[in-house]
């Protein structure tokens, strides 16, 4: 289970959690007419079977996983009304890694430090188990679909736009050249804590650094030269040198990359990054859903 995330607790070592793909999470909830950040299920890779025991509305958005209700194929990126006894099945992703299943009113779960977000590494929240009953809100009378032109596309490569940090200049010219011209692929050792990039090795500065607060999207370079892009379940402090931070609007694209997908870096300044964030936010707010009969 994930809601918008757990904020304001880094001082006691708790990370934020929350959805790795904020775009898909946002649309799944909006398609159910939910409040911002309502609790949904984050499904990695797929293979889920559930029985509906109340009348409700669901929406599935994210990596393309075949959705079936009572054996009949249903569309992603739109809402569907369910009746008691309906069987929901999510197959395995044909592209991407994660999808989000939202229900009308959001799933009901106990809050820890003001959030329902599950962070398994910290032992917070509830990993779901077979046979578990999940509570949800009542069905509403409207069903919606996201226009096809607004549905995100998952690519076989990803460009990560990086804002250089204050330690960027401590890396050598060779390291900078490798960063911008290197051939990186997503490691199969990646998880919700961070994505490890294999392939080209970045020369890390040969100096000890004190651990310090670290942010979502930070790009650490450990001594082995394999950069790590920190994601939602990242540690709150880190001592590896950092090149900077990936722009937030690119993180969901990385989180949808299975192993072996190619990645490249591109430098941007803070002003350009802010314009990207503002543009994506404005586009999201202006998108109108289609009413379904």
C-alpha positions in Angstrom: 0.0 0.0 0.0 1.2 3.5 -0.8 -0.3 7.0 -0.2 1.4 10.2 -1.2 4.3 9.5 1.3 5.5 10.1 4.9 7.0 13.6 5.3 8.6 15.5 8.1 10.3 12.5 9.8 13.8 12.5 8.3 15.2 13.8 11.7 14.4 10.4 13.3 15.6 8.4 10.3 12.3 7.7 8.6 12.2 8.0 4.8 9.2 9.2 2.8 8.1 6.1 0.9 5.1 6.7 -1.4 4.6 5.7 -5.1 7.6 5.3 -7.3 5.5 6.3 -10.3 3.8 9.4 -9.2 2.1 10.0 -12.6 0.4 6.6 -12.7 -0.6 6.8 -9.0 -2.1 10.3 -9.5 -4.2 9.2 -12.5 -5.4 6.0 -10.8 -6.8 8.0 -8.0 -8.2 10.8 -10.1 -10.0 8.2 -12.3 -11.7 7.1 -9.0 -12.5 10.7 -8.1 -10.4 10.3 -5.0 -8.7 13.0 -2.9 -5.1 13.8 -3.6 -2.8 11.0 -2.3 -5.5 8.5 -1.4 -4.0 5.0 -0.5 -3.7 2.7 -3.5 -1.9 -0.6 -4.2 1.5 -0.5 -6.0 1.9 -3.7 -8.0 5.4 -4.6 -9.1 5.6 -6.8 -12.2 2.1 -8.2 -11.8 0.4 -11.5 -11.0 -2.4 -10.4 -8.7 -5.8 -12.0 -8.1 -8.5 -10.4 -5.9 -12.2 -10.9 -5.2 -14.4 -7.9 -4.8 -16.8 -8.3 -1.8 -18.5 -4.9 -2.0 -19.8 -2.6 -4.7 -17.0 -0.2 -5.6 -15.1 1.6 -8.4 -11.5 0.6 -9.4 -9.0 2.0 -11.8 -5.6 0.6 -12.9 -2.9 2.8 -14.3 0.8 2.3 -14.9 2.8 -0.4 -16.6 0.7 -2.4 -19.1 -0.5 -5.4 -17.1 -3.5 -7.3 -18.6 -6.6 -6.5 -16.5 -9.5 -8.9 -16.4 -12.7 -8.8 -14.5 -14.5 -12.2 -14.4 -12.3 -13.3 -17.2 -13.1 -10.4 -19.5 -10.4 -8.0 -20.6 -10.8 -4.5 -19.3 -9.0 -1.3 -20.3 -6.3 0.4 -18.2 -6.3 4.1 -17.5 -10.1 4.2 -16.9 -12.4 3.3 -14.0 -14.7 0.3 -13.8 -17.7 -0.4 -11.5 -17.5 -3.7 -9.6 -20.1 -5.8 -7.9 -19.7 -8.2 -5.0 -18.3 -11.5 -6.2 -16.4 -10.0 -9.2 -12.9 -11.5 -9.7 -10.1 -9.1 -10.6 -6.9 -10.4 -12.2 -3.8 -8.5 -13.1 -1.4 -10.3 -15.5 2.3 -9.6 -15.8 3.7 -6.4 -17.2 4.6 -6.4 -20.9 6.5 -3.2 -20.5 7.5 -1.2 -17.5 7.6 -2.4 -13.9 4.8 -1.0 -11.8 1.1 -0.3 -11.9 -1.3 1.2 -9.4 -4.7 -0.1 -8.4 -7.0 2.5 -6.9 -10.5 2.1 -5.5 -13.2 4.6 -4.8 -12.5 6.4 -1.6 -9.0 4.8 -1.3 -8.0 1.7 0.6 -8.4 2.0 4.4 -5.2 1.2 6.4 -3.6 2.1 9.7 -1.4 5.2 9.6 2.1 5.2 10.9 3.6 8.7 11.5 0.7 10.2 9.6 0.9 8.0 6.5 -0.2 4.6 5.2 2.9 4.2 3.0 4.7 0.9 3.3 8.4 0.9 3.7 9.5 -2.7 4.2 13.1 -1.8 5.0 11.9 0.2 8.0 9.3 -2.3 9.0 6.5 0.3 8.5 3.2 -0.6 6.9 1.8 -3.9 5.9 3.1 -6.1 3.0 0.0 -7.7 1.6 -0.6 -11.5 2.2 -2.8 -14.0 0.4 -6.3 -14.1 1.9 -6.0 -10.6 3.4 -9.2 -8.4 3.4 -8.8 -4.8 2.2 -11.3 -2.2 3.1 -12.3 0.4 0.5 -14.8 3.2 0.1 -18.3 3.0 -1.5 -18.8 3.2 -5.3 -19.7 6.6 -6.9 -21.9 7.1 -9.9 -19.3 8.2 -12.4 -16.7 6.4 -14.4 -13.9 8.2 -16.2 -11.1 7.5 -18.8 -7.8 9.3 -19.4 -7.6 10.3 -23.1 -5.3 8.1 -25.1 -3.0 11.0 -26.0 -2.4 11.7 -22.3 -1.4 8.1 -21.4 2.3 7.9 -20.6 4.5 5.8 -22.9 7.1 3.4 -21.5 10.3 3.4 -23.5 13.3 1.0 -24.0 15.6 3.8 -22.8 15.4 6.7 -20.4 17.1 10.1 -20.3 17.8 11.4 -16.7 18.1 15.2 -16.5 20.5 16.0 -13.7 20.9 19.2 -11.7 24.6 19.3 -10.7 25.1 19.5 -6.9 27.8 21.2 -4.9 30.1 18.2 -5.0 29.9 17.9 -8.8 33.1 19.8 -9.3 35.0 17.4 -7.0 34.6 14.8 -9.7 37.3 14.7 -12.4 36.9 15.8 -16.0 37.1 12.1 -16.9 34.2 11.4 -14.6 32.1 14.2 -16.1 32.8 12.9 -19.6 31.8 9.4 -18.5 28.6 10.7 -16.9 27.5 12.5 -20.1 28.8 10.0 -22.7 28.6 6.7 -20.8 26.4 3.7 -21.6 24.4 2.8 -18.5 21.9 0.0 -18.0 19.6 -0.7 -15.1 20.9 -3.3 -12.7 18.8 -6.3 -11.5 19.9 -5.3 -8.0 17.8 -2.1 -8.1 14.8 -1.7 -5.8 12.6 0.9 -4.2 15.6 2.3 -2.3 17.6 3.1 -5.3 18.4 2.2 -8.9 22.0 1.0 -9.6 23.3 1.7 -13.1 25.7 -0.8 -14.6 28.1 -0.4 -17.6 30.3 2.7 -17.7 32.1 3.3 -14.4 32.3 6.8 -13.0 35.6 7.7 -11.3 34.7 8.6 -7.7 36.7 11.3 -5.8 39.3 9.8 -3.6 38.4 11.5 -0.3 36.4 10.7 2.8 33.2 12.6 3.3 31.0 13.0 6.3 27.5 11.5 6.1 24.9 14.2 5.5 21.2 14.6 4.7 20.3 13.2 1.2 17.4 13.9 -1.0 15.1 12.0 -3.4 16.8 11.6 -6.8 20.3 12.1 -5.5 23.0 10.4 -7.6 25.6 8.8 -5.4 28.8 7.3 -6.7 30.3 4.7 -4.4 34.0 3.5 -4.8 33.0 0.8 -7.4 32.0 3.6 -9.8 28.4 2.4 -10.4 26.1 5.4 -9.9 23.0 4.9 -7.7 19.9 7.1 -8.2 18.1 7.2 -4.9 14.3 6.6 -4.9 11.5 6.9 -2.4 12.7 4.4 0.2 16.3 5.9 0.2 18.2 6.4 3.4 18.0 9.8 5.1 21.8 10.3 5.3 24.6 9.2 3.0 28.4 9.6 2.8 29.1 8.7 -0.8 30.0 11.7 -3.1 27.0 13.0 -5.1 26.9 14.3 -8.6 23.6 16.0 -8.1 19.9 15.2 -8.3 17.7 13.9 -11.1 14.8 16.2 -11.9 11.7 14.8 -10.1 9.6 14.5 -13.4 12.2 12.0 -14.7 12.2 9.7 -11.6 8.9 7.9 -12.5 10.4 7.0 -15.9 13.4 5.4 -14.2 11.2 3.6 -11.7 9.4 2.0 -14.6 12.6 0.6 -16.1 13.2 -3.2 -15.8 16.8 -4.5 -15.7 18.9 -4.0 -18.8 17.1 -0.8 -20.0 19.5 1.8 -21.2 19.9 5.1 -19.4 21.8 8.3 -20.1 22.4 11.6 -18.3 21.9 15.1 -19.4 22.8 18.2 -17.4 20.3 21.0 -16.7 20.3 24.0 -14.4 17.9 24.6 -11.6 15.9 27.2 -13.5 15.3 24.8 -16.4 14.4 22.0 -14.0 11.8 24.2 -12.3 10.3 25.0 -15.7 10.0 21.3 -16.4 8.2 20.7 -13.1 5.9 23.6 -13.6 5.1 22.6 -17.2 4.2 19.0 -16.2 2.1 20.2 -13.3 0.2 22.6 -15.5 -0.4 19.9 -18.2 -1.7 17.5 -15.5 -4.1 20.0 -14.1 -5.4 21.0 -17.5 -6.1 17.4 -18.7 -9.8 16.6 -18.9 -11.0 13.1 -18.3 -13.6 11.5 -20.5 -16.9 10.4 -19.0 -17.7 6.7 -19.6 -21.2 5.4 -20.0 
